[in-house]
């Protein structure tokens, strides 16, 4: 593996981490102060008070922006509980989106993966948007935009302001062709721009106040996310995290407060322990002679270098079987999986720190598969034909993540893109050959919406869907579950509800046609008593089985039709901002449901700890659905992870160690860790693992498959 790929695994040094920790609050303060004034000019005041539009003199452009912000304010106030908290959330997200875009741009430049088509050109080329040419005020990209723009960027009164904004927008549009979440021109929290003076000051600070090595570190964006709420801004006594803790006494009132209270970046060496002992373990069971096999004793975290990745934190003697064996749905015994078929989910992914490290393991797995395809114990054909296809394949096929915080998903998507492009450089491939068109990252932050928009969206879909009654029942089941998504994230359970609706529809149709349920007797499919008589000849039985299965397939097709139609509506540009937000939230929720309907080979996580969001509907859901683990949210996440993982897979988790002795966790110990999902590995890590959190932690690895 080349130096470029190896260097991408070198984490932020303590010195650079301290510099980032001090810089982020200053940058946030600069933007928040400026954007507060911008919102005031639009008639939206601190605390959420809105000045009537008719009493203001705004340009048509400003009116359109004001309407978008108002739609955000209404939605976020509903989610957060009060107009003030809704306003605070809008301001916070406007600030973070602007900051994250600019820091992301700088990181792409520093890692030499930013390739854009110049204003006068046809092919992408390496470029800088923020970094100025030595001895000049402008970057090369902005210089070219200015030259191509004629007098617009030279003589008009607002020439410099227009140049910077148009140049950034042009760069964002090109980057957005690969990844939408952060650089989308229509991003809901990108509708308000800071003033030109604030933007220039921030870009200057980005260029001058942090060393280039900080932007080259793969975990930089995660630490920016951590320090955005974890460090007090200049002139403030408390960080946002501390304010939320004090205001709530540890009991969050909204999904945002839940995410802030639990926002801790997992140390890189802990990530490695958990991924090596889950994903690495699984691959080595399939291929014991793999290059991932540890070579000698593992180095201490401080002794790790940038050499080739191996699973050298693997604990080998756990008492389980040595070789991988799986029985397929058709009864075939399988002793390996193709690299592209192995999936990893982080159900509380934050900035996808687990996924970034796992990317390196997957990369070596794909390369090994290409080398050994056709040999005994390996697939006849590799998952991809060439190494150039690997980075994109990993992002598209192997890595999945869910989080309730949209800011975390912004960073996760950008980080995976950077990781994929740097991997291409390490493979001797141009980053332009890696086209990341799709990630499997989901924001679980849908909010409660009234009956009217639900009925309006259903009405739009009715012309596209068959079986209107089934469509309505399915949509109701799905939407009922979406109401809890923001507070529960991966803990929502909709697969059972959807299956109940589909099953009821199939049963009603089958009864009308005189078909019973299919049962199996030896090799012969029959129908239950009360349906078709048992003495039908084989040909008749087979025909009826086909009819029954056709009904089941039709039900599944209608479900997929519903999901597709809603996504189409969400992707269209609605004229009303509130309607567009509703459709976007619905599509996000449905993407979550699609991910949660799967099963994964590996589930790794650092889930939230402590109390659930303080809402009656959440408490009722948890009590009913997670009866064994309802006392703490991290325990419920362990329970859920065992349901999401394949029987032959593994769960890895960094959690509070309170479960080891506290009597309220007795059912977690006795019913799950000692029975259903045996505990293979536990590291008692004590205090000091999660930044400033005074919590004793433990790293666990469990056998997969809840029954």
C-alpha positions as CSV (number, residue, x, y, z in Angstrom):
1,X,0.0,0.0,0.0
2,X,1.4,3.4,-1.0
3,X,2.4,6.2,1.3
4,X,-0.6,8.3,0.3
5,X,-3.0,5.8,1.5
6,X,-1.1,5.0,4.6
7,X,-0.8,8.7,5.5
8,X,-4.6,9.0,5.4
9,X,-4.8,6.9,8.5
10,X,-2.6,9.3,10.6
11,X,-4.9,11.0,13.2
12,X,-4.8,14.6,14.3
13,X,-1.9,15.1,16.7
14,X,-2.5,16.4,20.2
15,X,-0.9,19.7,19.3
16,X,-3.1,20.2,16.2
17,X,-6.2,18.9,18.1
18,X,-5.6,21.7,20.7
19,X,-5.3,24.3,17.9
20,X,-8.6,23.1,16.4
21,X,-10.2,23.1,19.8
22,X,-9.4,26.8,20.3
23,X,-10.2,27.8,16.7
24,X,-13.7,26.3,16.2
25,X,-15.5,28.4,18.9
26,X,-14.0,31.6,17.5
27,X,-15.2,30.7,14.0
28,X,-18.6,29.8,15.3
29,X,-18.9,33.1,17.2
30,X,-18.0,35.1,14.1
31,X,-20.6,33.4,11.9
32,X,-23.4,33.3,14.5
33,X,-23.0,37.0,15.2
34,X,-23.2,37.9,11.5
35,X,-26.0,35.5,10.7
36,X,-28.1,36.8,13.7
37,X,-27.9,40.2,12.0
38,X,-28.8,38.7,8.7
39,X,-31.9,37.1,10.2
40,X,-32.9,40.4,11.8
41,X,-32.8,42.1,8.4
42,X,-35.2,39.4,7.2
43,X,-37.6,40.2,10.0
44,X,-36.7,37.2,12.1
45,X,-35.6,38.1,15.6
46,X,-33.8,36.3,18.3
47,X,-36.2,34.1,20.3
48,X,-38.2,33.3,17.2
49,X,-40.4,36.4,16.9
50,X,-41.3,37.1,13.2
51,X,-42.1,40.6,11.9
52,X,-45.1,40.5,9.5
53,X,-43.8,40.5,5.9
54,X,-46.3,43.2,4.8
55,X,-44.7,45.7,7.2
56,X,-41.2,45.2,5.7
57,X,-39.7,46.4,2.4
58,X,-37.8,43.4,1.2
59,X,-36.6,42.6,-2.4
60,X,-38.2,39.6,-4.1
61,X,-35.0,37.7,-3.5
62,X,-35.1,38.5,0.2
63,X,-38.7,37.5,0.4
64,X,-38.0,34.1,-1.0
65,X,-35.2,33.6,1.5
66,X,-37.4,34.8,4.3
67,X,-40.1,32.3,3.3
68,X,-37.6,29.4,3.4
69,X,-36.3,30.5,6.8
70,X,-39.9,30.8,8.1
71,X,-40.6,27.2,7.0
72,X,-37.5,26.1,8.9
73,X,-38.5,28.0,11.9
74,X,-42.0,26.4,12.0
75,X,-40.6,22.9,11.6
76,X,-37.7,23.3,14.1
77,X,-39.9,24.9,16.7
78,X,-42.2,21.9,16.5
79,X,-39.3,19.6,16.8
80,X,-37.6,21.5,19.7
81,X,-40.7,22.4,21.6
82,X,-40.6,26.2,21.7
83,X,-40.1,29.0,19.2
84,X,-36.9,30.1,21.0
85,X,-35.3,26.7,20.8
86,X,-36.5,26.5,17.2
87,X,-34.8,29.8,16.4
88,X,-31.6,28.7,18.1
89,X,-31.6,25.5,16.1
90,X,-32.1,27.4,12.8
91,X,-29.2,29.8,13.6
92,X,-27.0,26.9,14.7
93,X,-27.6,24.9,11.6
94,X,-27.1,27.9,9.3
95,X,-23.8,28.5,11.1
96,X,-22.6,25.0,11.0
97,X,-23.5,24.4,7.4
98,X,-21.5,27.4,6.3
99,X,-18.5,26.5,8.5
100,X,-18.5,22.8,7.5
101,X,-18.6,23.6,3.8
102,X,-15.6,25.9,4.0
103,X,-13.6,23.6,6.2
104,X,-14.5,20.7,3.9
105,X,-13.3,22.7,0.9
106,X,-10.0,23.4,2.6
107,X,-9.5,19.8,3.6
108,X,-10.1,18.7,0.0
109,X,-7.5,21.2,-1.1
110,X,-5.0,20.1,1.5
111,X,-5.4,16.4,0.6
112,X,-5.1,17.1,-3.1
113,X,-8.5,15.6,-4.0
114,X,-10.3,18.7,-5.2
115,X,-10.6,18.5,-9.0
116,X,-12.9,21.0,-10.6
117,X,-13.7,22.0,-14.2
118,X,-12.3,25.6,-14.6
119,X,-14.6,28.4,-15.8
120,X,-13.1,28.1,-19.2
121,X,-12.3,24.4,-19.7
122,X,-13.9,21.0,-20.2
123,X,-11.9,18.6,-18.0
124,X,-11.5,18.6,-14.2
125,X,-8.1,19.7,-12.9
126,X,-6.6,20.0,-9.4
127,X,-7.4,23.3,-8.0
128,X,-7.8,25.5,-4.9
129,X,-10.9,27.6,-4.1
130,X,-9.9,29.0,-0.7
131,X,-6.1,28.8,-0.7
132,X,-4.7,32.0,-2.3
133,X,-1.9,32.0,-4.9
134,X,1.4,32.8,-3.2
135,X,1.7,36.6,-2.9
136,X,-1.8,37.3,-4.1
137,X,-5.3,37.8,-2.5
138,X,-7.2,35.3,-4.6
139,X,-7.1,31.6,-5.2
140,X,-6.4,30.2,-8.7
141,X,-10.0,29.2,-9.1
142,X,-11.4,32.6,-8.2
143,X,-8.8,34.2,-10.4
144,X,-10.1,32.1,-13.3
145,X,-13.8,32.9,-12.4
146,X,-13.0,36.6,-12.4
147,X,-11.2,36.4,-15.8
148,X,-14.1,34.5,-17.4
149,X,-16.7,36.9,-15.9
150,X,-15.9,40.0,-17.8
151,X,-16.7,43.4,-16.3
152,X,-19.1,41.8,-13.7
153,X,-16.3,40.9,-11.3
154,X,-14.2,44.0,-12.1
155,X,-16.1,47.2,-12.2
156,X,-19.4,46.8,-10.4
157,X,-19.8,48.1,-6.9
158,X,-20.3,44.6,-5.5
159,X,-17.7,43.0,-7.8
160,X,-15.7,41.4,-5.0
161,X,-18.7,40.1,-3.1
162,X,-20.3,38.7,-6.2
163,X,-17.0,37.0,-7.3
164,X,-16.6,35.2,-3.9
165,X,-20.2,34.1,-3.7
166,X,-20.5,33.0,-7.3
167,X,-17.2,31.3,-7.2
168,X,-18.1,29.3,-4.1
169,X,-21.5,28.4,-5.5
170,X,-19.9,27.2,-8.7
171,X,-17.5,25.0,-6.7
172,X,-20.3,23.7,-4.5
173,X,-22.4,22.8,-7.6
174,X,-19.6,20.7,-9.1
175,X,-18.8,18.9,-5.8
176,X,-22.6,18.3,-5.3
177,X,-22.6,16.2,-8.5
178,X,-20.9,13.5,-6.3
179,X,-22.3,14.1,-2.9
180,X,-25.5,16.0,-2.1
181,X,-25.8,16.2,1.7
182,X,-23.5,19.1,2.4
183,X,-22.8,21.0,-0.9
184,X,-26.3,20.8,-2.3
185,X,-27.2,24.4,-3.6
186,X,-30.7,23.8,-2.3
187,X,-29.6,22.6,1.1
188,X,-32.2,23.8,3.6
189,X,-29.7,25.4,5.9
190,X,-27.8,27.2,3.1
191,X,-30.4,29.7,2.3
192,X,-28.9,32.6,4.3
193,X,-25.3,33.7,3.5
194,X,-23.1,35.7,5.8
195,X,-22.0,39.1,4.8
196,X,-19.0,39.6,2.5
197,X,-16.9,41.0,5.3
198,X,-17.6,38.0,7.6
199,X,-17.0,35.5,4.8
200,X,-13.7,37.1,4.0
201,X,-12.6,37.1,7.6
202,X,-13.6,33.5,8.1
203,X,-11.7,32.3,5.0
204,X,-8.6,34.2,6.0
205,X,-8.8,32.5,9.4
206,X,-9.2,29.1,7.8
207,X,-6.1,29.7,5.7
208,X,-3.9,31.3,8.4
209,X,-4.9,30.0,11.8
210,X,-4.6,26.3,11.4
211,X,-1.6,24.4,9.9
212,X,-2.0,22.4,6.7
213,X,-1.3,19.2,8.6
214,X,-4.5,19.6,10.6
215,X,-6.6,19.7,7.3
216,X,-4.8,16.6,6.1
217,X,-5.8,14.5,9.2
218,X,-8.7,12.1,8.5
219,X,-10.4,12.9,11.8
220,X,-10.3,16.7,11.5
221,X,-13.9,17.1,10.5
222,X,-15.0,14.9,13.4
223,X,-13.2,17.1,15.9
224,X,-14.6,20.2,14.3
225,X,-18.1,18.6,15.0
226,X,-17.1,17.8,18.6
227,X,-15.7,21.2,19.4
228,X,-18.6,23.1,17.8
229,X,-20.7,22.3,20.8
230,X,-18.1,21.1,23.3
231,X,-16.0,24.3,23.7
232,X,-17.3,27.6,24.9
233,X,-17.1,30.5,22.5
234,X,-15.1,33.7,23.4
235,X,-16.9,35.7,26.0
236,X,-19.2,32.8,27.1
237,X,-18.8,30.9,30.4
238,X,-20.3,27.6,29.1
239,X,-20.1,25.5,26.0
240,X,-23.4,24.6,24.3
241,X,-23.1,21.0,25.6
242,X,-22.7,22.2,29.2
243,X,-25.7,24.6,28.8
244,X,-27.9,21.8,27.5
245,X,-26.8,19.5,30.4
246,X,-27.6,22.2,33.0
247,X,-30.9,23.1,31.4
248,X,-32.2,19.5,31.1
249,X,-30.6,17.9,34.2
250,X,-29.5,15.1,31.9
251,X,-33.0,14.4,30.5
252,X,-33.2,15.6,26.9
253,X,-36.4,17.2,25.6
254,X,-35.6,16.8,21.9
255,X,-33.4,14.9,19.5
256,X,-31.0,17.8,19.3
257,X,-30.5,17.8,23.1
258,X,-30.0,14.1,23.1
259,X,-27.3,14.3,20.4
260,X,-25.5,17.2,22.1
261,X,-25.5,15.6,25.5
262,X,-24.0,12.4,24.0
263,X,-21.6,14.1,21.5
264,X,-18.2,12.4,22.2
265,X,-15.7,11.5,19.6
266,X,-14.5,7.8,19.9
267,X,-10.7,7.6,20.3
268,X,-9.1,6.1,17.2
269,X,-7.5,3.1,19.1
270,X,-10.9,2.1,20.5
271,X,-12.4,2.3,17.0
272,X,-9.7,-0.1,15.9
273,X,-10.2,-2.5,18.7
274,X,-13.9,-2.8,17.9
275,X,-13.6,-3.0,14.1
276,X,-10.6,-5.4,14.2
277,X,-12.6,-7.7,16.5
278,X,-15.8,-7.7,14.4
279,X,-15.1,-7.0,10.7
280,X,-11.5,-8.2,10.9
281,X,-12.5,-11.3,12.8
282,X,-15.2,-12.1,10.3
283,X,-12.8,-11.9,7.3
284,X,-10.1,-13.9,9.0
285,X,-12.7,-16.7,9.7
286,X,-13.4,-16.8,6.0
287,X,-9.7,-16.4,5.0
288,X,-7.3,-17.4,7.8
289,X,-4.2,-16.7,5.7
290,X,-5.4,-13.1,4.9
291,X,-2.9,-10.2,5.0
292,X,-5.1,-8.8,7.8
293,X,-3.8,-11.5,10.1
294,X,-1.8,-9.9,13.0
295,X,1.9,-10.2,12.7
296,X,3.2,-10.2,16.2
297,X,2.0,-8.4,19.4
298,X,-0.2,-5.3,18.9
299,X,1.5,-1.9,19.3
300,X,0.3,0.5,21.9
301,X,-1.9,3.4,20.6
302,X,0.9,5.9,20.8
303,X,3.3,3.5,19.0
304,X,1.1,3.1,15.9
305,X,2.6,4.2,12.6
306,X,1.2,4.8,9.2
307,X,2.0,1.3,7.8
308,X,-0.4,-1.1,6.1
309,X,-3.6,-1.8,8.0
310,X,-3.9,-5.1,9.7
311,X,-6.3,-6.4,12.4
312,X,-3.5,-6.4,15.0
313,X,-5.9,-5.5,17.8
314,X,-7.7,-8.8,17.3
315,X,-8.2,-10.9,20.4
316,X,-7.9,-14.4,19.0
317,X,-8.8,-16.8,21.9
318,X,-12.5,-16.2,22.6
319,X,-13.7,-19.8,22.6
320,X,-15.7,-19.6,19.4
321,X,-15.4,-21.5,16.2
322,X,-12.4,-20.8,14.0
323,X,-14.0,-21.0,10.5
324,X,-16.9,-19.1,9.0
325,X,-19.9,-21.2,8.1
326,X,-23.3,-20.0,6.9
327,X,-26.3,-21.8,5.5
328,X,-28.1,-19.8,2.8
329,X,-31.8,-19.5,2.3
330,X,-31.6,-22.3,-0.2
331,X,-29.8,-24.6,2.2
332,X,-26.4,-24.2,0.6
333,X,-23.4,-24.2,3.0
334,X,-21.3,-21.1,2.4
335,X,-17.8,-20.7,3.9
336,X,-17.1,-17.2,2.7
337,X,-18.8,-14.1,1.4
338,X,-17.7,-11.8,-1.5
339,X,-16.2,-8.6,-0.3
340,X,-19.0,-6.5,-1.8
341,X,-21.6,-8.5,0.1
342,X,-20.1,-7.9,3.6
343,X,-22.0,-5.0,5.3
344,X,-21.2,-2.9,8.3
345,X,-23.7,-0.6,10.1
346,X,-23.1,2.1,12.7
347,X,-26.6,2.8,14.1
348,X,-25.4,5.9,16.0
349,X,-22.7,6.8,13.5
350,X,-21.9,10.5,14.4
351,X,-19.2,11.4,11.9
352,X,-18.7,7.8,10.8
353,X,-15.4,7.3,12.6
354,X,-15.9,3.5,12.7
355,X,-16.6,3.6,9.0
356,X,-13.5,5.5,8.1
357,X,-11.3,3.0,9.7
358,X,-13.3,0.1,8.4
359,X,-12.8,1.5,4.9
360,X,-9.1,0.7,5.2
361,X,-9.9,-2.9,6.1
362,X,-12.4,-3.3,3.3
363,X,-9.8,-1.9,0.8
364,X,-7.4,-4.7,1.6
365,X,-10.2,-7.2,1.5
366,X,-11.1,-6.2,-2.0
367,X,-7.5,-6.3,-3.1
368,X,-7.1,-9.7,-1.7
369,X,-10.2,-11.0,-3.4
370,X,-8.9,-9.7,-6.8
371,X,-5.6,-11.5,-6.2
372,X,-7.1,-14.8,-5.1
373,X,-10.3,-15.0,-7.1
374,X,-10.8,-18.5,-8.6
375,X,-8.7,-20.2,-5.9
376,X,-10.2,-22.6,-3.4
377,X,-12.0,-20.8,-0.6
378,X,-12.4,-17.6,-2.8
379,X,-15.1,-16.6,-5.2
380,X,-14.8,-17.6,-8.8
381,X,-14.9,-13.9,-9.8
382,X,-13.9,-10.9,-7.7
383,X,-16.5,-8.3,-6.6
384,X,-14.8,-5.7,-8.8
385,X,-12.6,-6.3,-11.8
386,X,-10.0,-3.6,-11.1
387,X,-8.6,-1.8,-8.1
388,X,-9.9,1.5,-9.5
389,X,-13.4,0.4,-8.8
390,X,-12.8,-0.4,-5.1
391,X,-13.2,3.0,-3.4
392,X,-16.6,3.6,-4.9
393,X,-17.7,0.1,-4.3
394,X,-16.9,0.3,-0.6
395,X,-19.0,3.5,-0.1
396,X,-21.8,2.1,-2.2
397,X,-22.0,-1.5,-0.9
398,X,-20.3,-2.0,2.5
399,X,-20.7,1.0,4.8
400,X,-24.0,2.1,6.4
401,X,-24.6,4.8,9.0
402,X,-27.6,6.3,10.8
403,X,-27.7,9.3,13.1
404,X,-30.3,11.7,14.5
405,X,-28.0,14.7,14.0
406,X,-27.9,16.1,10.4
407,X,-24.6,17.8,11.1
408,X,-23.0,14.5,11.9
409,X,-24.3,13.0,8.6
410,X,-22.9,16.1,6.7
411,X,-19.5,15.3,8.0
412,X,-19.8,11.6,7.6
413,X,-20.7,11.9,3.9
414,X,-17.8,14.3,3.2
415,X,-15.3,12.3,5.2
416,X,-16.2,9.1,3.3
417,X,-15.8,10.9,0.0
418,X,-12.4,12.2,1.1
419,X,-11.3,8.8,2.3
420,X,-12.4,7.2,-1.0
421,X,-10.5,9.8,-3.1
422,X,-7.4,9.5,-1.0
423,X,-7.5,5.7,-1.3
424,X,-7.5,6.2,-5.1
425,X,-4.3,8.3,-4.9
426,X,-2.8,5.5,-2.8
427,X,-3.7,3.0,-5.5
428,X,-2.1,5.1,-8.2
429,X,-5.4,6.3,-9.5
430,X,-6.6,9.8,-10.2
431,X,-9.3,11.0,-7.6
432,X,-11.4,12.0,-10.6
433,X,-11.9,8.3,-11.4
434,X,-13.7,7.8,-8.1
435,X,-17.3,9.1,-8.6
436,X,-19.2,8.7,-5.3
437,X,-22.8,8.9,-6.5
438,X,-24.4,7.4,-3.4
439,X,-23.8,6.8,0.2
440,X,-25.8,4.7,2.7
441,X,-25.9,7.4,5.4
442,X,-29.2,8.4,6.8
443,X,-30.4,11.4,8.8
444,X,-33.1,10.2,11.3
445,X,-34.6,13.5,12.1
446,X,-38.2,13.6,10.8
447,X,-40.6,15.6,12.9
448,X,-44.3,15.4,13.7
449,X,-46.4,17.0,11.0
450,X,-50.2,17.5,11.0
451,X,-52.8,15.6,9.1
452,X,-53.2,18.2,6.3
453,X,-49.7,17.8,4.7
454,X,-50.0,14.0,5.2
455,X,-53.3,14.0,3.3
456,X,-51.9,16.3,0.6
457,X,-48.9,14.1,-0.1
458,X,-51.0,11.0,-0.1
459,X,-53.3,12.6,-2.6
460,X,-50.4,13.3,-4.9
461,X,-49.3,9.7,-4.8
462,X,-52.7,8.1,-5.3
463,X,-52.5,8.3,-9.1
464,X,-49.2,6.4,-9.1
465,X,-50.2,3.6,-6.8
466,X,-52.3,0.5,-7.1
467,X,-54.5,-0.8,-4.3
468,X,-55.4,2.6,-2.7
469,X,-56.6,1.0,0.5
470,X,-53.3,-0.8,1.0
471,X,-51.3,2.3,0.1
472,X,-53.2,4.3,2.7
473,X,-52.7,1.7,5.4
474,X,-49.0,1.3,4.6
475,X,-48.4,5.1,4.6
476,X,-50.2,5.4,7.9
477,X,-48.0,2.7,9.5
478,X,-44.8,4.2,8.1
479,X,-45.7,7.7,9.1
480,X,-46.8,6.7,12.6
481,X,-43.2,5.4,13.1
482,X,-41.7,8.5,11.7
483,X,-43.1,10.5,14.5
484,X,-40.5,8.9,16.8
485,X,-37.5,8.9,14.5
486,X,-35.9,12.1,15.7
487,X,-35.9,10.9,19.3
488,X,-35.2,7.2,18.7
489,X,-33.2,7.0,15.5
490,X,-32.2,3.4,14.9
491,X,-34.4,2.2,17.7
492,X,-37.6,2.6,15.7
493,X,-39.1,-0.7,14.5
494,X,-41.2,-0.5,11.5
495,X,-40.5,-3.8,9.7
496,X,-42.9,-5.6,11.9
497,X,-45.7,-3.0,11.4
498,X,-45.2,-3.1,7.6
499,X,-45.2,-6.9,7.5
500,X,-48.4,-6.9,9.5
501,X,-50.2,-4.6,7.0
502,X,-48.9,-6.6,4.0
503,X,-49.8,-9.9,5.7
504,X,-53.3,-8.7,6.4
505,X,-53.8,-7.6,2.8
506,X,-52.5,-10.9,1.5
507,X,-54.7,-12.9,3.8
508,X,-57.8,-10.9,2.8
509,X,-57.0,-11.4,-0.9
510,X,-56.2,-15.1,-0.4
511,X,-59.4,-15.7,1.5
512,X,-61.4,-14.1,-1.3
513,X,-59.8,-16.4,-3.8
514,X,-60.1,-19.5,-1.5
515,X,-56.4,-19.7,-0.8
516,X,-55.0,-20.6,2.7
517,X,-51.5,-20.2,4.1
518,X,-48.7,-22.2,2.7
519,X,-47.2,-24.8,5.0
520,X,-44.5,-27.4,4.3
521,X,-44.7,-31.1,4.8
522,X,-41.4,-32.7,3.8
523,X,-40.7,-31.5,0.3
524,X,-44.4,-30.9,-0.6
525,X,-45.9,-27.5,-0.1
526,X,-49.5,-27.7,1.2
527,X,-52.2,-25.3,2.5
528,X,-53.4,-25.0,6.1
529,X,-56.6,-26.8,7.1
530,X,-59.6,-24.5,6.4
531,X,-58.1,-23.5,3.0
532,X,-57.4,-26.0,0.2
533,X,-58.1,-29.7,0.9
534,X,-54.9,-31.7,1.6
535,X,-55.6,-34.4,-1.0
536,X,-55.2,-32.1,-4.1
537,X,-52.8,-33.6,-6.5
538,X,-49.3,-32.1,-6.7
539,X,-50.0,-30.1,-9.9
540,X,-53.0,-28.3,-8.3
541,X,-51.1,-27.6,-5.1
542,X,-48.2,-26.1,-7.0
543,X,-50.5,-23.9,-9.0
544,X,-52.2,-22.6,-5.8
545,X,-48.8,-22.1,-4.2
546,X,-47.8,-19.9,-7.2
547,X,-51.0,-17.9,-6.9
548,X,-50.4,-17.3,-3.2
549,X,-46.8,-16.3,-3.7
550,X,-47.9,-14.0,-6.6
551,X,-50.1,-12.2,-4.0
552,X,-47.2,-11.8,-1.6
553,X,-45.0,-10.5,-4.4
554,X,-47.7,-8.0,-5.4
555,X,-47.8,-6.7,-1.8
556,X,-44.1,-6.2,-1.8
557,X,-44.2,-4.5,-5.2
558,X,-46.8,-2.1,-3.9
559,X,-44.6,-1.3,-0.9
560,X,-41.7,-0.5,-3.1
561,X,-43.9,1.6,-5.4
562,X,-45.0,3.6,-2.4
563,X,-41.4,4.3,-1.3
564,X,-40.4,5.2,-4.9
565,X,-43.3,7.6,-5.4
566,X,-42.7,9.4,-2.1
567,X,-39.0,9.8,-3.0
568,X,-40.0,11.3,-6.4
569,X,-42.2,13.8,-4.7
570,X,-39.5,14.7,-2.2
571,X,-37.0,15.2,-5.0
572,X,-39.3,17.6,-6.9
573,X,-38.9,21.3,-6.3
574,X,-42.1,22.3,-4.5
575,X,-43.1,25.9,-4.8
576,X,-44.1,26.1,-1.1
577,X,-41.1,25.9,1.2
578,X,-43.0,24.1,4.0
579,X,-44.3,21.5,1.5
580,X,-40.8,20.9,0.3
581,X,-39.5,20.4,3.8
582,X,-42.3,17.9,4.6
583,X,-41.5,15.9,1.5
584,X,-37.8,15.9,2.3
585,X,-38.3,14.8,5.9
586,X,-40.6,12.0,4.7
587,X,-38.0,10.7,2.2
588,X,-35.3,10.8,4.8
589,X,-37.5,8.8,7.1
590,X,-38.3,6.2,4.4
591,X,-34.6,5.8,3.6
592,X,-34.1,5.0,7.3
593,X,-36.8,2.4,7.1
594,X,-35.2,0.8,4.1
595,X,-31.8,0.5,5.9
596,X,-33.4,-0.9,9.1
597,X,-35.2,-3.5,7.0
598,X,-31.8,-5.1,6.3
599,X,-29.5,-7.3,8.3
600,X,-25.8,-6.6,8.6
601,X,-22.7,-8.7,9.0
602,X,-21.2,-6.3,11.5
603,X,-22.8,-3.6,13.7
604,X,-20.4,-1.3,15.5
605,X,-21.3,1.8,17.6
606,X,-20.7,4.2,20.4
607,X,-24.4,4.8,21.2
608,X,-25.9,7.5,23.4
609,X,-26.0,6.9,27.2
610,X,-28.5,7.8,29.8
611,X,-32.1,8.8,29.6
612,X,-34.4,8.8,26.6
613,X,-36.1,12.0,25.3
614,X,-38.7,13.1,27.8
615,X,-41.9,12.5,25.8
616,X,-44.8,10.2,26.7
617,X,-44.9,8.7,23.2
618,X,-41.2,7.8,23.5
619,X,-41.6,6.2,26.9
620,X,-44.6,4.1,25.8
621,X,-42.7,2.9,22.7
622,X,-39.5,2.0,24.7
623,X,-41.4,0.2,27.4
624,X,-43.3,-1.9,24.9
625,X,-40.5,-2.6,22.4
626,X,-37.4,-2.8,24.6
627,X,-38.7,-4.4,27.8
628,X,-35.4,-6.0,28.6
629,X,-33.3,-2.9,28.1
630,X,-35.7,0.1,28.8
631,X,-33.7,1.5,31.7
632,X,-30.9,3.1,29.6
633,X,-30.7,4.2,26.0
634,X,-27.3,2.4,25.5
635,X,-28.8,-0.9,26.7
636,X,-31.6,-0.5,24.2
637,X,-29.1,0.1,21.4
638,X,-27.3,-3.1,22.4
639,X,-30.6,-4.9,22.1
640,X,-31.4,-3.3,18.8
641,X,-27.9,-4.1,17.4
642,X,-28.4,-7.8,18.1
643,X,-31.6,-7.6,16.0
644,X,-29.9,-5.9,13.1
645,X,-26.9,-8.2,12.8
646,X,-26.8,-11.5,10.9
647,X,-26.6,-14.8,12.9
648,X,-23.0,-15.3,11.9
649,X,-22.0,-11.7,12.4
650,X,-20.7,-9.5,15.3
651,X,-21.7,-6.5,17.4
652,X,-19.0,-4.2,18.7
653,X,-19.9,-1.4,21.1
654,X,-18.4,1.2,23.4
655,X,-20.8,1.7,26.3
656,X,-21.0,2.6,29.9
657,X,-19.8,-0.2,32.2
658,X,-22.8,0.3,34.6
659,X,-24.3,-2.9,33.1
660,X,-21.7,-5.0,34.8
661,X,-23.0,-4.5,38.4
662,X,-26.1,-2.4,38.4
663,X,-29.2,-4.4,39.3
664,X,-31.4,-2.5,36.8
665,X,-29.3,-4.1,34.0
666,X,-29.9,-7.7,35.2
667,X,-32.0,-8.6,32.2
668,X,-29.4,-7.2,29.8
669,X,-26.8,-9.5,31.4
670,X,-28.9,-12.6,31.9
671,X,-31.1,-12.6,28.8
672,X,-28.8,-11.1,26.2
673,X,-25.1,-11.1,27.1
674,X,-25.1,-14.5,28.8
675,X,-27.7,-16.2,26.7
676,X,-29.0,-14.8,23.4
677,X,-25.9,-13.1,22.2
678,X,-22.8,-14.4,24.1
679,X,-20.2,-11.9,25.2
680,X,-17.0,-12.8,23.3
681,X,-14.8,-9.9,24.5
682,X,-14.9,-7.1,27.1
683,X,-12.4,-4.4,27.8
684,X,-13.0,-2.5,31.0
685,X,-11.7,0.9,30.0
686,X,-12.5,3.0,33.1
687,X,-12.8,6.9,33.0
688,X,-11.2,9.3,30.5
689,X,-12.0,7.6,27.2
690,X,-14.7,10.0,26.1
691,X,-13.1,13.5,26.3
692,X,-14.6,15.3,29.4
693,X,-17.3,12.7,30.2
694,X,-17.1,11.4,33.7
695,X,-18.3,7.9,32.7
696,X,-16.7,4.6,33.1
697,X,-16.7,2.7,29.8
698,X,-16.3,-0.8,28.4
699,X,-15.7,-2.1,24.9
700,X,-17.9,-5.2,24.1
701,X,-18.0,-7.7,21.2
702,X,-21.0,-10.0,21.0
703,X,-22.1,-12.8,18.8
704,X,-24.8,-11.7,16.3
705,X,-28.4,-12.7,15.8
706,X,-31.3,-12.1,18.1
707,X,-33.9,-14.8,18.0
